[in-house]
Amino acid sequence: MRGAVYREPKQPLTIEEFHTPRPKVNEILIKTKACGVCHSDLHVMKGEIPFSSPCVNGHEITGEVVEHGPLTDDKIIQRFPIGSRVVGAFIMPCGTRSYCAKGHDDLCEDFFAYNRAKGTLYDGETRLFLRHDDSPVYMYSMGGMAEYCVTPAHGLAPLPESLPYTYGAMAHAAEIRPGDSIAVIGIGGVGSRCLQIARTFGASDLIAVDVQDDKLEKAKTLGATSWLEPRLSLKEPIAIKKFNC
């Protein structure tokens, strides 16, 4: 398989060949259908967040279940049968340690001790190895910027058939229609994508809201027709059809 490899800050990613990764117990191999670029990925690529390298970034994935690891729990196999559609999570909870048992998946001890600290899954090993020399490559979450990725089953949720892999939330939750007016609050990686999708769906007024001037400038290039820096807005509620600030 191919994957995008980060090696050093502020340098282009390289597309390299890997062995297809193999899942272990209670892990699932996913064929990646789409992977977003989160700002946390960019922080790593710019050297603003320390992380083991070389690594494969990417955690905003959707994909298809290809394989279960040996001895995986039957309940996991029933929930995620081969061929089912799934969406991944940035923090991949182990599902067993104390915080996960209490429902605080976002504080999973294993995630921070192994993935964030070492770039591995929870046995202390990566699942990514280069084809030409078998050298290991670290994983930022599941390493979703590749054709296949491995993630603990507790880091997945089923993706209904009614939702496409790439833009389901905008089409089916926000229900954007031609002529709509929308506001996108926060023009980071996700917000930028929302602006572009809304424009594609035919929204007429695209209002970008952010506290950083550089992000508002970027929003203009992505189709924003209006923009607002909240700290400069009026204290009294006002009805606005179109504005520039």
C-alpha positions in Angstrom: 0.0 0.0 0.0 1.0 3.6 -0.3 1.1 6.2 2.5 2.2 9.8 3.0 5.2 10.0 5.3 6.3 12.9 7.4 10.1 13.0 8.1 11.1 16.5 9.1 9.4 19.8 9.9 8.3 22.1 7.0 9.3 19.6 4.3 6.9 18.0 1.8 5.4 14.6 2.7 6.7 11.7 0.6 4.5 9.0 -0.9 6.1 5.7 0.1 5.3 2.0 -0.2 4.4 0.0 2.9 3.5 -3.6 3.7 -0.2 -3.8 4.3 -0.6 -3.4 8.1 -1.9 -6.3 10.1 -4.3 -5.8 13.0 -3.8 -7.6 16.4 -6.4 -8.6 19.0 -9.4 -6.3 19.2 -8.0 -4.2 16.3 -9.5 -3.6 12.9 -7.9 -3.1 9.5 -9.6 -0.3 7.5 -9.5 0.5 3.8 -9.3 4.3 3.9 -12.0 6.0 1.8 -11.3 9.6 3.0 -9.0 11.3 5.5 -9.3 14.9 6.5 -6.3 17.2 7.4 -6.7 18.4 11.0 -4.8 21.4 12.2 -3.1 19.1 14.7 -1.6 17.3 11.7 -0.3 20.6 10.4 1.2 21.4 13.9 3.2 18.1 13.6 4.3 18.8 10.1 5.5 22.3 11.1 7.4 21.0 14.1 5.1 22.8 16.5 4.1 19.6 18.3 6.9 17.1 19.0 6.2 13.6 17.6 8.2 10.6 16.6 9.3 10.5 13.0 9.1 9.2 10.4 5.4 8.9 10.8 2.1 8.8 9.0 -0.4 11.5 10.1 -4.1 11.5 9.7 -7.0 10.6 12.0 -10.2 12.1 10.5 -10.9 8.9 8.6 -13.9 7.1 7.1 -13.5 3.7 5.5 -14.4 0.0 5.1 -13.7 -2.8 7.5 -11.3 -5.3 5.8 -10.0 -7.6 8.5 -10.3 -8.3 12.3 -7.2 -9.1 14.3 -6.8 -12.7 15.6 -8.8 -13.5 18.8 -10.9 -10.3 18.5 -13.9 -10.3 20.7 -17.1 -11.7 19.0 -19.1 -8.6 20.0 -16.6 -6.4 18.1 -16.9 -8.6 15.0 -20.7 -8.5 15.2 -20.7 -4.7 15.5 -18.1 -4.2 12.7 -18.6 -7.0 10.2 -16.3 -7.2 7.2 -17.4 -4.7 4.6 -19.1 -2.4 7.0 -18.6 1.4 6.9 -16.9 3.2 9.8 -15.7 6.5 11.0 -12.6 6.9 13.2 -11.7 8.9 16.3 -8.7 11.1 16.9 -8.4 9.7 20.5 -8.6 6.0 20.1 -9.8 4.7 23.5 -8.5 1.4 24.6 -11.9 0.6 26.2 -10.5 -1.1 29.3 -8.4 1.2 31.5 -9.9 3.2 34.3 -10.8 6.4 32.5 -12.4 4.4 29.6 -14.3 2.3 32.1 -15.8 5.5 33.6 -16.8 6.8 30.2 -14.0 9.4 29.9 -12.6 8.1 26.6 -10.9 11.4 25.9 -8.6 10.8 28.9 -7.6 7.2 27.8 -4.3 6.4 29.6 -3.0 4.1 26.9 -3.7 6.6 24.1 -1.5 9.2 25.7 1.1 6.8 27.1 1.6 4.9 23.8 0.3 6.7 20.8 1.0 10.3 21.7 4.2 9.6 23.6 5.6 6.9 21.3 3.7 6.8 18.0 2.6 3.2 18.5 -0.6 1.3 19.3 -1.1 -0.1 22.8 1.3 -3.0 22.8 4.1 -0.5 22.2 4.5 -1.4 18.5 3.6 0.4 15.3 1.7 -1.4 12.5 3.5 0.4 9.7 6.6 -0.9 8.0 8.2 0.2 4.7 8.2 -2.3 2.0 11.8 -1.8 0.7 13.6 -2.3 4.0 11.0 -3.3 6.6 11.9 -0.2 8.7 9.2 1.0 11.2 7.2 4.2 10.7 5.3 5.7 13.6 1.5 6.3 13.7 -0.2 9.6 14.5 -3.5 8.1 15.8 -4.1 5.3 13.3 -2.0 6.9 10.5 -5.0 7.6 8.2 -3.0 9.2 5.4 -2.5 5.8 3.8 -4.6 3.4 1.7 -5.1 1.1 4.8 -4.8 1.8 8.5 -5.2 -0.2 11.8 -7.1 1.2 14.8 -8.4 -0.3 18.1 -12.0 -1.2 17.6 -13.1 1.1 20.4 -11.8 4.0 18.3 -14.5 3.4 15.6 -18.2 4.1 15.1 -20.5 2.7 12.4 -21.2 5.0 9.5 -24.8 4.6 8.3 -25.5 3.7 4.7 -27.4 7.0 4.3 -24.2 9.0 4.9 -21.5 9.3 2.2 -17.9 8.9 3.2 -16.9 12.6 2.7 -19.6 15.2 3.3 -22.5 13.5 5.2 -22.7 16.1 8.1 -23.1 19.0 5.7 -25.6 17.3 3.5 -27.7 15.4 6.0 -27.3 17.3 9.4 -26.9 20.9 8.3 -29.1 20.2 5.2 -27.5 22.9 3.1 -29.6 23.9 0.1 -29.1 26.3 -2.8 -29.7 29.9 -1.7 -29.1 29.2 2.1 -27.2 31.6 4.3 -24.8 29.9 6.7 -22.2 30.9 9.2 -19.1 28.8 9.9 -17.5 29.5 13.3 -13.8 28.7 13.4 -12.0 28.7 10.1 -9.5 25.9 10.8 -9.1 22.7 8.9 -12.7 21.5 9.4 -14.2 25.0 9.1 -12.4 25.6 5.8 -13.7 22.4 4.4 -17.3 23.3 5.5 -17.0 26.6 3.6 -16.0 24.8 0.5 -18.7 22.2 0.7 -21.4 24.7 1.5 -20.4 26.7 -1.6 -20.5 23.5 -3.7 -24.1 22.9 -2.4 -25.1 26.3 -3.6 -25.3 28.4 -0.4 -25.4 32.1 -1.3 -24.2 33.9 1.8 -21.2 32.2 3.4 -20.3 34.0 6.7 -16.9 33.2 8.1 -16.4 33.8 11.9 -12.9 33.7 13.5 -10.8 35.7 15.9 -7.7 35.5 13.8 -7.3 37.9 10.9 -5.1 35.4 8.8 -7.9 32.8 8.9 -10.5 35.4 7.8 -8.2 36.3 4.9 -8.0 32.6 4.0 -11.8 32.3 4.2 -12.1 34.9 1.4 -10.2 32.7 -0.9 -12.4 29.7 0.0 -15.7 31.4 -1.0 -16.7 33.4 2.1 -18.9 36.3 1.1 -18.9 37.9 4.5 -16.7 37.7 7.6 -16.8 38.7 11.2 -14.2 39.0 14.0 -16.5 38.4 17.1 -14.4 40.7 19.4 -15.3 43.6 17.2 -19.0 42.9 16.8 -21.7 44.9 18.4 -22.8 44.0 22.0 -26.5 44.2 21.1 -28.0 41.4 18.9 -28.5 42.4 15.4 -30.1 40.8 12.3 -27.5 40.7 9.5 -28.0 39.6 6.0 -24.6 40.5 4.7 -21.7 42.3 6.3 -18.0 42.9 6.2 -16.0 43.6 9.3 
